[in-house]
């Protein structure tokens, strides 16, 4: 099994030789986005219905993307609609724009 996994990884990386080169070696640094790193609670209304979420944000993939994991808080009312999502915020050097 380990050999199969190693073979798949080697074959996959061979298909995308430029992918590793496309990433900035120093990562992406933005003072505003850096303030989003951590775990925080979000509460409000979505389409008139109460929503209580917990968001955890961390830098991933050589500091190129901010991964945000959002989920209904464990202490949210049981009647509240359950929600879970993973968001990635990154910077496109070629287009000079942010992307989600």
N, C-alpha and C positions, 0 to 999 in steps of 0.2 A: 504494500500500500504506500509506504514512504517513497519507494522508487517511482511508482506511478505518479504521485504528487510532484516529486522533483522533476520528472520528465515533462509533465504538463506545464509547470512553471517555466521551465527552460524554453519549451516550444512557444508558449504565449509571449514571453519577452522577446523572442526572436521575431515574432510577427510585428512588433512595434518598436523597432530599434530607435526611432527618433523620439519616442514618448519621454524617455528619461532626459534627453537633451533639451526638450522643450521647457522643462521646469527651470525656474530661476534657481541657481545654486544657493542663494541667500534667502529664498522664500519671499513672501509678500509681507510687508510691514505697514500697518495703518494704525495710527494712534486711536482713532475713533473705534475701529473694529476691535482693537485690543481690549477696549473697555467692555466688550460683550462677553469675553471669556469668563467662564465660571458657571455657577448654578443659581438660577433665580426663579421666582414664582411670578406668574402672570395671571391676573384676574380681570375679568371684564364681561362684556356681552358679545355674543356672536349671533347675529340675526335675531336679536331680542331674547336670547337664552343665555343664562349665566354659564361662564366657562372659567375653570380653575386649572391652570397648566403649570408644569414644572419644565423649565428649559435648561439644558446643560450644553454649553458651548466650549469647544476646544479646537486648537489648531491641529491639523492633520496633513499628511502627505507633504512633508518637508516645508511646513509653514506656508503652503500654497492655498489652502482652503480652511475656512472656519466651518466645522461640522456642528450643527445645532440639532440636538435631539429634544423633541418636544412631546410631552405626554400628559394626559389628564392626571392631575395630582392625586396621590393616594387618599388624601383627606377630602376630596371633592364629594359633594352629595351623590348618593348612589343613583339617583334619578338622572344625573347629568350624562349627556351623550359622551361616550368614550372616544378619545382621539389620540393618535400617535403618528408622528412624522419625523423624518430626518431631512434636514435642509443643509445644503452646502453653499457657502458664499465664497466666491473666488474672484481673482483678478485676471483678466485676459490681457497679457502684455501686448499681443499683436493688435487687438482692437482698442486697447487703452480704455477698457470699460470694466465695471463690476458685472458679475454674472451670478445667477442663482440657479 
